[in-house]
């Protein structure tokens, strides 16, 4: 398994629930780039290998659906 990505701004993101696609997006749609988020956070926080940066979720989240899906 590789520990590096070719381009973190070109990653497909998809979530499924019981085989049905709930969310389908790409990191190219992020408001801030992975590089800018990493640079900002590393100003006063040490980011170690394996650090997870949570950025939110693409559209399609269950609470925003009508009807809601949990």
Residue pairs with C-beta under 8 A, 6 or more apart in sequence:
3 49
5 11
8 27
8 34
8 35
9 27
9 28
9 30
9 33
9 34
10 26
10 27
10 28
11 26
11 27
12 25
12 26
13 23
13 24
13 25
13 26
13 27
13 58
14 21
14 23
14 24
14 25
15 21
15 22
15 23
15 60
16 22
17 62
17 69
22 60
22 61
22 62
22 69
23 57
23 58
23 59
23 60
23 61
24 58
24 60
25 58
25 59
25 60
27 34
29 58
30 55
32 40
32 55
37 53
37 55
38 47
38 53
41 47
41 53
47 53
62 68
62 69
62 70
63 70
